[in-house]
Amino acid sequence: MDSLRLDVAILGGGLAGNFLARQLRRALPDLRIGLFEKATERSWKVGESSVEITGNYLVRRLALSRYLYEHHLPKNGLRYFFDGPERQTCLTRMSEVGTHGLPYHPAFQIDRARMERDLLAMNAEQGVEVRTGAKVQALELGQDGAPHRFEVLQDGHVQRAEARWVVDATGRTSLVAKQKGLRIPEEQHALGAVWGRFERVTDIDDLGNDAFRARVRYTARGLSTVHLCYPGYWIWFIPLKNGVTSVGVVGEKRLFDRGVRTDAGFCAFLESHGAAKQLLVNAKVIDVQSFTQLAYGTTRFFHADRWGLIGDAASFTDPLYSPGIDFVALENDFLCDLVRRDHAGEPADALAERTSLYDRFMRFRHEAAMRLYRGLYGTLGSFELMRMKWELDIGCYYNLWVAAYMKDMYLDERFVEQQLRWQPHLLQALGNFAELFRGLEKNLWERGAYHRCNQGRYSHGLENIDFVAELGLPRSRRTMLKKTADIFNVVRREALDVLDVEPGSPARAPLPLSEFMGRRPIV
C-alpha cells in the first residue's frame, strides 16, 4: 500500500481548513501540505457575515482583497432594528442602531459554498495536496515527537498517510475533539437556530420615505447584516452575491418547537413578525436548516504533540456579532506561527511553551466572548439596552481585540502573557456588566418601560467609539487602558440614566478602571 508523507495534514475542506492551507502555503512554500475533505460538492452553510478581524485577515494575511470584491459583497456593518411588544411595528418606524457610511475597515458578506469551491481550486493550483471525496479514518495521533498516522479512503482505495502536524478542521464533526474528549457543553447558554435561503427578498433600501434613507446618509442598508431584535431572540437577513438572501432566527431554546424547523413552520414564524413579513412578501424559500444547540467550548485548542483544532471543530460562541471567522483567523495565525517555528528547528521545550501560551489565550478569548451572551438574551429587544450593550461589546472589541490583531501583537509572547495576567480582571468586569444589564432589564420590565424607546430613535453606533480610524496605528498600553475606562464609564453613565439617577449625584462620578474589575456592583 502506497504511503503519503506530509508536513501538515488538514482534515476538512471548509473555510477554516482552506484558509489555513493558503496561509501556510504563502508563509512556508516548501511545506508538504495535504487537505482532505470527505464531500465532493460544496454545500451552502450558515455563517456568511464577517467583521473587522476577519476582513483584515482575509485581505492582509491571505491576499484575497480583489477576489472578495469581485465575487462576494462588501458589508455595510451590523444593523439592529427594534420592534414593539406586538411584533407588528413597520420596519421604517423601528428604532435602529447601524452605520451611516461604509465601515472604515473592510468586511464582507461571504457566499461560503462558492468561496470553499474557489479556495479548493486555488490551493490545488498552489501545490497543496487537495483531496475531495476523501474520508479520513483510523486516525492515530502521535506522542512525544512521533508522527500522526491515518488512512484516506477515496474512490474505494485506501491510502496510508503520516504527517508531522495534524489540524482538525472538520467542523462540528470534530474528529480530534471526539477522540480526545475535548468538547465542553455550554449549559448556561442554551441557544438554537433555524435558517434558510430565500429568493426575491425585498431590498430594505426600497422601503420607507426619503427621511428614512436620509438618516443613514443614503448608505446601503441592504449590504448590512440586518438584525430584527426581540426579547430572547433575533432574526437575521444577510444578502449574498447571487441574489439569494440568508434569513435565520437565533434564540433561547424555550422559544422554539420542532415545527419551526420545517419549511412551512419557519416561514410561518417569520411572517408572524411584521417587519420580516415586509421583507419576505414576495420571497420564496429554497431550503431550511437548523441547529438545536449552538455554543460549546473545548478543553484544548493546540497541543505540544503538534496537533490543533480550528473553527467549529474547536468551539463556537454566538453569532450575534458575527465572530466565527475572527476565531479562525486567530487560530490559524497561532498554528502558522507554531508550524513555522517547528520547521525552523525551534527546540521542543520552547515550542511546547509557546503552544501552551497560545492555547491558554484562545481559551481566555472564548470565555471573554461568552461573557457577552450568557443570560443576556433578554436585553436584545430593547433599543436602549441593546445600544448600551453595543457600546460596551463593540467598544471593547475594537479597543482590546481588533487593534492588537492589526498590529500582530498576538504573536508577541510578552503581549500574550500580559493579556493572560489581565484575564481574571477583564472577565470580572464583563461579569459585572452582565449583572448590570440583567438588573436594568428587570427594572424596565417592572416599570412597563422595556419597549419605550423602540420607535423613532437612531444611533450610528460610533457616537462614543471615536477611535476606529486609529485601529492599526501604533498605540500604547496606557492608551488602551484609558480607552477601556472611558468605554466602561460611558456605559455606566447611560445605565444611571435608565435608573433615573439625578444629575449631579455623587453616584455619577466616573470610576477608575480598577473599580470595574472588583467584586462590588458598579452601579
C-alpha positions as CSV (number, residue, x, y, z in Angstrom):
1,M,0.0,0.0,0.0
2,D,1.5,3.4,-1.0
3,S,2.0,5.9,1.7
4,L,1.6,9.7,1.7
5,R,4.0,11.8,3.8
6,L,3.2,15.3,4.8
7,D,4.4,18.1,7.0
8,V,0.8,19.3,7.7
9,A,-2.4,17.4,7.2
10,I,-5.6,19.5,7.4
11,L,-8.7,17.4,8.0
12,G,-11.7,19.3,6.5
13,G,-12.1,21.4,3.4
14,G,-14.4,24.2,4.7
15,L,-13.3,27.8,5.1
16,A,-11.2,27.2,8.2
17,G,-9.1,24.4,6.6
18,N,-8.8,26.2,3.2
19,F,-7.7,29.4,4.9
20,L,-5.0,27.6,6.8
21,A,-3.8,25.8,3.7
22,R,-3.5,29.1,1.8
23,Q,-1.8,30.8,4.7
24,L,0.8,28.1,5.2
25,R,1.5,27.9,1.5
26,R,2.1,31.7,1.4
27,A,4.3,31.7,4.6
28,L,6.2,28.4,4.1
29,P,6.1,27.5,0.4
30,D,8.3,24.4,0.7
31,L,5.9,22.6,3.2
32,R,4.2,19.4,2.1
33,I,0.5,20.2,2.9
34,G,-2.4,17.9,2.5
35,L,-6.1,18.9,2.7
36,F,-8.7,16.1,3.0
37,E,-12.4,16.7,2.5
38,K,-14.9,13.9,2.5
39,A,-17.6,15.7,0.5
40,T,-17.3,16.1,-3.3
41,E,-19.7,19.1,-3.6
42,R,-19.7,22.3,-1.6
43,S,-23.0,22.9,0.1
44,W,-24.5,26.1,1.4
45,K,-23.5,26.9,5.0
46,V,-24.6,29.4,7.5
47,G,-22.1,32.0,8.8
48,E,-21.8,34.3,5.8
49,S,-21.3,37.6,7.8
50,S,-17.8,38.7,8.7
51,V,-16.4,41.6,10.8
52,E,-13.2,43.6,11.1
53,I,-10.6,41.0,12.3
54,T,-11.9,38.6,9.6
55,G,-11.7,41.3,6.9
56,N,-8.1,42.2,8.0
57,Y,-7.1,38.5,8.0
58,L,-8.6,37.9,4.5
59,V,-7.1,41.0,2.9
60,R,-3.7,41.3,4.7
61,R,-2.8,37.7,5.5
62,L,-4.5,35.8,2.6
63,A,-4.3,38.5,-0.1
64,L,-7.9,37.9,-1.1
65,S,-9.0,41.5,-1.5
66,R,-9.6,41.6,-5.2
67,Y,-11.3,38.2,-5.1
68,L,-13.7,39.2,-2.4
69,Y,-14.8,42.4,-4.1
70,E,-15.3,40.6,-7.4
71,H,-17.1,37.5,-6.2
72,H,-18.7,38.5,-2.9
73,L,-20.4,41.6,-1.3
74,P,-18.8,44.3,0.7
75,K,-20.6,44.5,4.1
76,N,-22.1,47.7,5.5
77,G,-21.7,46.8,9.1
78,L,-24.1,45.2,11.6
79,R,-27.5,46.8,11.8
80,Y,-30.2,46.3,14.5
81,F,-33.9,47.2,14.5
82,F,-36.2,47.0,17.5
83,D,-39.9,46.0,17.4
84,G,-42.8,46.7,19.7
85,P,-44.5,44.1,22.1
86,E,-47.0,43.1,19.4
87,R,-44.2,42.4,16.9
88,Q,-46.0,44.4,14.2
89,T,-44.2,47.7,14.0
90,C,-43.4,48.8,10.5
91,L,-39.6,48.4,9.9
92,T,-39.2,52.0,8.8
93,R,-40.6,53.2,12.2
94,M,-38.5,51.0,14.3
95,S,-35.6,52.4,16.3
96,E,-32.2,51.5,14.7
97,V,-28.6,51.0,15.5
98,G,-26.4,50.9,12.4
99,T,-23.8,52.7,10.4
100,H,-24.4,55.8,8.2
101,G,-21.5,55.0,5.9
102,L,-19.4,52.1,4.7
103,P,-17.1,50.9,7.5
104,Y,-13.6,52.3,7.8
105,H,-12.2,48.8,7.9
106,P,-13.5,46.3,5.3
107,A,-15.7,43.3,6.0
108,F,-17.7,41.1,3.6
109,Q,-20.8,39.0,3.1
110,I,-19.5,35.7,2.0
111,D,-21.1,33.0,-0.2
112,R,-19.5,30.2,1.7
113,A,-20.2,27.4,-0.8
114,R,-18.6,29.5,-3.6
115,M,-15.7,30.6,-1.5
116,E,-14.9,27.0,-0.5
117,R,-15.0,25.8,-4.1
118,D,-12.8,28.6,-5.2
119,L,-10.3,28.1,-2.4
120,L,-10.0,24.4,-3.0
121,A,-9.1,25.2,-6.6
122,M,-6.7,28.0,-5.6
123,N,-4.9,25.7,-3.0
124,A,-4.6,22.9,-5.5
125,E,-3.1,25.3,-8.1
126,Q,-0.6,26.5,-5.4
127,G,0.6,22.9,-4.8
128,V,-1.5,21.8,-1.8
129,E,-2.4,18.1,-2.0
130,V,-6.2,18.7,-2.1
131,R,-8.3,15.5,-1.9
132,T,-12.1,15.7,-2.1
133,G,-14.4,12.7,-1.6
134,A,-11.6,11.6,0.8
135,K,-12.6,10.2,4.2
136,V,-10.0,10.2,6.9
137,Q,-10.2,7.2,9.1
138,A,-8.1,5.2,11.7
139,L,-6.5,8.5,13.0
140,E,-3.7,7.8,15.4
141,L,-2.2,11.0,17.0
142,G,1.5,10.6,17.7
143,Q,3.0,11.5,21.0
144,D,6.4,12.8,22.1
145,G,7.6,13.6,18.6
146,A,6.1,10.6,16.8
147,P,4.3,11.4,13.5
148,H,0.5,11.2,13.2
149,R,-0.9,8.4,11.1
150,F,-4.2,7.9,9.4
151,E,-5.9,6.3,6.4
152,V,-7.6,8.1,3.5
153,L,-10.5,6.3,1.8
154,Q,-11.1,7.7,-1.6
155,D,-12.9,6.1,-4.6
156,G,-12.8,2.7,-2.8
157,H,-9.0,2.9,-2.4
158,V,-7.3,3.2,1.0
159,Q,-4.0,5.1,1.3
160,R,-1.9,5.3,4.4
161,A,-0.7,8.7,5.4
162,E,1.5,10.3,8.1
163,A,2.1,13.9,9.0
164,R,4.2,15.9,11.4
165,W,1.2,18.2,12.1
166,V,-2.5,17.4,12.1
167,V,-5.1,20.1,12.2
168,D,-8.8,19.3,12.7
169,A,-11.0,21.5,10.6
170,T,-13.9,19.0,10.3
171,G,-16.5,21.4,11.8
172,R,-18.9,20.1,14.3
173,T,-17.9,16.5,13.4
174,S,-14.7,17.3,15.4
175,L,-12.7,14.2,14.8
176,V,-9.9,15.1,17.2
177,A,-12.3,16.6,19.8
178,K,-14.3,13.3,19.9
179,Q,-11.2,11.2,20.1
180,K,-9.6,13.2,22.9
181,G,-12.8,14.0,24.7
182,L,-12.2,17.8,24.4
183,R,-15.7,19.1,23.9
184,I,-17.2,21.2,26.8
185,P,-21.1,21.5,26.6
186,E,-22.3,25.1,27.1
187,E,-25.2,24.5,29.5
188,Q,-25.8,28.1,30.6
189,H,-26.2,29.5,27.1
190,A,-28.9,27.1,25.6
191,L,-29.4,28.6,22.2
192,G,-30.8,27.2,19.0
193,A,-31.1,28.4,15.4
194,V,-33.1,27.9,12.3
195,W,-32.2,29.4,8.9
196,G,-32.9,29.2,5.2
197,R,-32.1,30.6,1.8
198,F,-34.7,32.8,0.2
199,E,-35.1,34.3,-3.3
200,R,-36.7,37.6,-4.2
201,V,-36.4,39.2,-0.7
202,T,-37.4,42.8,-0.8
203,D,-34.4,45.2,-0.7
204,I,-34.6,47.2,2.5
205,D,-33.4,50.2,0.6
206,D,-36.7,50.2,-1.3
207,L,-38.7,50.7,1.9
208,G,-39.7,54.0,3.6
209,N,-39.6,57.6,2.6
210,D,-36.7,59.9,2.0
211,A,-36.3,60.8,5.6
212,F,-35.8,57.0,6.4
213,R,-33.0,56.9,3.8
214,A,-31.5,60.2,4.8
215,R,-31.0,59.3,8.4
216,V,-28.3,56.9,7.3
217,R,-26.9,59.4,4.7
218,Y,-28.3,57.2,1.9
219,T,-25.8,54.4,2.6
220,A,-26.9,50.9,1.6
221,R,-28.7,49.2,4.5
222,G,-29.2,46.3,2.1
223,L,-25.5,45.5,2.4
224,S,-25.6,45.2,6.2
225,T,-26.2,42.2,8.3
226,V,-29.7,43.2,9.4
227,H,-31.0,42.0,12.8
228,L,-34.6,42.3,13.9
229,C,-34.4,42.2,17.7
230,Y,-36.8,40.7,20.3
231,P,-36.6,39.7,23.9
232,G,-34.8,36.4,23.9
233,Y,-34.1,36.1,20.1
234,W,-33.2,37.9,16.9
235,I,-33.9,37.4,13.2
236,W,-31.1,38.0,10.6
237,F,-31.1,39.0,6.9
238,I,-27.8,38.6,5.0
239,P,-27.5,39.4,1.3
240,L,-25.3,37.2,-0.9
241,K,-23.8,38.0,-4.3
242,N,-26.0,35.6,-6.3
243,G,-29.3,37.3,-5.4
244,V,-30.1,34.8,-2.6
245,T,-30.6,36.1,0.9
246,S,-29.8,34.1,4.1
247,V,-32.6,34.5,6.7
248,G,-32.5,33.0,10.1
249,V,-33.5,33.2,13.7
250,V,-31.3,32.6,16.8
251,G,-32.7,32.5,20.3
252,E,-33.3,30.8,23.6
253,K,-34.4,27.2,23.1
254,R,-37.6,27.7,25.0
255,L,-38.8,29.8,22.1
256,F,-38.6,27.0,19.5
257,D,-40.6,23.9,18.8
258,R,-40.0,21.2,16.3
259,G,-42.4,22.8,13.8
260,V,-40.2,25.9,13.4
261,R,-37.5,23.7,11.9
262,T,-39.7,22.8,8.9
263,D,-40.0,25.0,5.7
264,A,-43.7,25.8,6.5
265,G,-43.1,26.3,10.2
266,F,-40.1,28.6,9.7
267,C,-41.9,30.7,7.1
268,A,-45.0,31.0,9.4
269,F,-42.7,32.1,12.3
270,L,-41.1,34.8,10.2
271,E,-44.4,36.0,8.9
272,S,-45.7,36.5,12.4
273,H,-43.3,39.4,12.7
274,G,-44.5,42.5,10.7
275,A,-41.0,43.6,9.7
276,A,-39.9,40.2,8.5
277,K,-43.1,39.8,6.6
278,Q,-42.5,43.2,4.8
279,L,-39.1,41.9,3.6
280,L,-40.5,38.4,2.6
281,V,-43.7,39.5,0.9
282,N,-42.6,38.2,-2.5
283,A,-39.9,35.8,-1.3
284,K,-39.6,32.1,-2.0
285,V,-37.8,29.7,0.4
286,I,-35.2,27.4,-1.2
287,D,-34.3,25.3,1.8
288,V,-34.2,25.3,5.7
289,Q,-31.6,24.0,8.1
290,S,-31.2,24.2,11.9
291,F,-29.0,23.6,14.9
292,T,-30.6,22.5,18.3
293,Q,-27.6,23.9,20.2
294,L,-25.1,26.5,19.0
295,A,-22.5,27.2,21.7
296,Y,-19.8,24.8,23.1
297,G,-16.2,25.0,24.3
298,T,-13.1,22.9,24.2
299,T,-10.5,22.0,26.8
300,R,-7.7,22.5,24.3
301,F,-7.1,24.3,21.0
302,F,-3.5,23.3,20.5
303,H,-1.2,20.6,21.8
304,A,2.5,20.2,22.1
305,D,2.3,16.9,20.2
306,R,1.8,19.1,17.1
307,W,-2.0,19.0,16.6
308,G,-4.7,21.6,16.8
309,L,-8.3,22.4,16.3
310,I,-9.7,25.3,14.3
311,G,-13.1,26.8,13.5
312,D,-16.2,24.8,14.6
313,A,-14.0,21.8,15.2
314,A,-12.7,23.7,18.3
315,S,-15.5,25.8,19.7
316,F,-18.4,28.1,18.9
317,T,-19.7,31.1,20.9
318,D,-22.7,33.0,19.5
319,P,-23.4,34.6,16.0
320,L,-24.8,37.9,17.3
321,Y,-21.7,39.9,16.4
322,S,-20.6,37.6,13.5
323,P,-17.3,36.5,15.3
324,G,-16.9,33.0,13.8
325,I,-14.1,33.6,11.3
326,D,-12.4,36.0,13.8
327,F,-11.7,32.9,15.8
328,V,-10.4,31.1,12.8
329,A,-8.1,34.0,12.0
330,L,-6.5,33.8,15.5
331,E,-6.3,30.0,15.5
332,N,-4.7,29.9,12.0
333,D,-2.3,32.7,12.9
334,F,-1.2,30.8,16.0
335,L,-0.9,27.5,14.2
336,C,1.0,29.0,11.3
337,D,3.5,30.5,13.8
338,L,3.9,27.2,15.6
339,V,4.5,25.3,12.3
340,R,7.0,28.0,11.2
341,R,8.9,27.7,14.5
342,D,8.9,23.9,14.3
343,H,10.0,24.0,10.7
344,A,12.9,26.3,11.6
345,G,14.1,23.9,14.2
346,E,12.9,25.5,17.5
347,P,13.6,23.2,20.4
348,A,10.7,21.0,21.5
349,D,10.5,22.5,25.0
350,A,10.4,26.1,23.7
351,L,7.8,25.1,21.1
352,A,5.7,23.4,23.9
353,E,5.8,26.6,26.0
354,R,4.7,28.7,23.0
355,T,1.9,26.1,22.2
356,S,0.6,26.3,25.8
357,L,0.7,30.1,25.7
358,Y,-1.4,30.3,22.5
359,D,-3.8,27.6,23.8
360,R,-4.4,29.4,27.1
361,F,-5.1,32.6,25.2
362,M,-7.6,31.0,22.9
363,R,-9.5,29.6,25.9
364,F,-9.5,33.1,27.5
365,R,-10.7,34.6,24.3
366,H,-13.6,32.1,24.1
367,E,-14.6,32.7,27.7
368,A,-14.4,36.5,27.2
369,A,-16.8,36.2,24.3
370,M,-19.2,34.0,26.2
371,R,-19.5,36.6,29.0
372,L,-21.2,38.9,26.4
373,Y,-24.1,36.5,25.9
374,R,-24.8,34.2,28.8
375,G,-28.1,35.2,30.4
376,L,-28.3,38.4,28.4
377,Y,-30.6,37.5,25.5
378,G,-33.4,39.1,27.4
379,T,-31.9,42.5,26.7
380,L,-32.0,42.2,22.9
381,G,-35.5,43.5,22.4
382,S,-34.9,47.0,24.0
383,F,-33.3,49.7,21.9
384,E,-31.8,51.5,24.9
385,L,-30.4,48.3,26.5
386,M,-29.0,46.9,23.2
387,R,-27.5,50.3,22.3
388,M,-25.8,50.4,25.7
389,K,-24.6,46.8,25.3
390,W,-23.4,47.6,21.8
391,E,-21.2,50.4,23.1
392,L,-19.6,48.0,25.7
393,D,-19.3,45.0,23.4
394,I,-18.2,46.7,20.2
395,G,-16.1,49.3,22.0
396,C,-14.2,46.5,23.8
397,Y,-13.9,44.6,20.5
398,Y,-12.2,47.4,18.7
399,N,-10.1,48.6,21.7
400,L,-9.0,45.2,23.1
401,W,-9.0,42.8,20.2
402,V,-9.1,44.4,16.7
403,A,-6.3,47.0,17.5
404,A,-4.0,44.3,18.7
405,Y,-4.8,42.0,15.8
406,M,-4.0,44.6,13.2
407,K,-0.6,45.1,14.7
408,D,0.2,41.3,15.1
409,M,0.5,41.8,18.8
410,Y,-0.9,38.3,19.5
411,L,2.2,36.8,18.1
412,D,4.4,38.7,20.7
413,E,5.0,36.4,23.7
414,R,5.2,39.3,26.2
415,F,1.9,40.8,25.0
416,V,0.1,37.5,25.2
417,E,1.4,36.9,28.7
418,Q,0.3,40.4,29.7
419,Q,-3.2,39.6,28.3
420,L,-3.3,36.4,30.3
421,R,-2.3,38.2,33.5
422,W,-5.2,40.6,32.9
423,Q,-7.6,37.8,32.2
424,P,-9.3,37.5,35.7
425,H,-9.8,41.2,35.9
426,L,-11.4,41.6,32.4
427,L,-13.6,38.6,33.0
428,Q,-14.7,40.0,36.3
429,A,-15.5,43.4,34.7
430,L,-17.6,41.7,31.9
431,G,-19.4,39.7,34.6
432,N,-20.1,42.9,36.5
433,F,-21.6,44.5,33.4
434,A,-23.7,41.3,32.7
435,E,-25.2,41.7,36.2
436,L,-25.9,45.4,35.5
437,F,-27.6,44.6,32.2
438,R,-29.8,41.9,33.8
439,G,-30.7,44.4,36.5
440,L,-31.6,47.1,34.0
441,E,-33.8,44.6,32.0
442,K,-35.7,43.6,35.2
443,N,-36.1,47.3,36.1
444,L,-37.6,48.2,32.7
445,W,-40.0,45.3,32.6
446,E,-41.2,46.1,36.2
447,R,-41.9,49.7,35.1
448,G,-43.6,48.7,31.9
449,A,-40.8,50.6,30.0
450,Y,-39.0,47.8,28.2
451,H,-40.1,48.9,24.7
452,R,-40.3,52.6,25.4
453,C,-37.5,53.7,23.0
454,N,-38.2,51.2,20.2
455,Q,-39.7,53.6,17.8
456,G,-38.2,56.7,16.0
457,R,-34.7,56.5,17.6
458,Y,-31.5,56.2,15.6
459,S,-27.8,55.7,16.5
460,H,-25.0,55.2,14.1
461,G,-23.2,53.2,16.8
462,L,-20.0,55.1,17.0
463,E,-21.0,58.2,19.0
464,N,-18.9,57.0,21.9
465,I,-16.5,54.8,19.9
466,D,-14.3,57.5,18.4
467,F,-11.1,55.7,17.7
468,V,-12.0,53.4,14.8
469,A,-9.8,55.3,12.3
470,E,-6.8,54.8,14.6
471,L,-7.0,51.0,14.6
472,G,-3.8,49.5,13.1
473,L,-1.7,52.5,14.1
474,P,0.9,52.5,16.9
475,R,-0.9,52.5,20.2
476,S,0.4,52.3,23.8
477,R,-0.9,50.1,26.6
478,R,-1.7,53.3,28.5
479,T,-3.9,54.5,25.6
480,M,-5.7,51.1,25.5
481,L,-6.3,51.1,29.3
482,K,-7.6,54.7,29.3
483,K,-10.0,53.9,26.4
484,T,-11.2,50.9,28.3
485,A,-12.0,53.1,31.3
486,D,-13.8,55.6,29.1
487,I,-15.9,52.9,27.5
488,F,-16.9,51.4,30.9
489,N,-17.8,54.9,32.2
490,V,-19.9,55.8,29.2
491,V,-22.0,52.6,29.6
492,R,-22.3,53.1,33.4
493,R,-23.4,56.7,32.8
494,E,-26.1,55.5,30.4
495,A,-27.2,52.9,32.9
496,L,-27.6,55.6,35.5
497,D,-29.8,57.5,33.1
498,V,-32.1,54.4,32.7
499,L,-32.3,54.2,36.5
500,D,-33.2,58.0,36.7
501,V,-30.3,58.8,39.0
502,E,-30.3,62.6,39.4
503,P,-27.7,64.8,37.5
504,G,-25.1,66.0,39.9
505,S,-25.5,62.9,42.2
506,P,-22.2,61.6,43.7
507,A,-23.1,58.3,42.1
508,R,-22.5,59.8,38.7
509,A,-18.8,60.5,39.4
510,P,-16.6,58.5,36.9
511,L,-14.9,55.4,38.3
512,P,-11.3,54.4,37.9
513,L,-10.8,51.3,35.8
514,S,-9.9,49.2,38.9
515,E,-13.4,49.7,40.3
516,F,-15.0,48.0,37.4
517,M,-12.8,44.9,37.9
518,G,-13.6,44.4,41.6
519,R,-16.4,42.3,43.1
520,R,-18.7,45.2,44.1
521,P,-21.6,46.3,41.9
522,I,-20.6,49.1,39.5
523,V,-24.0,50.9,40.0
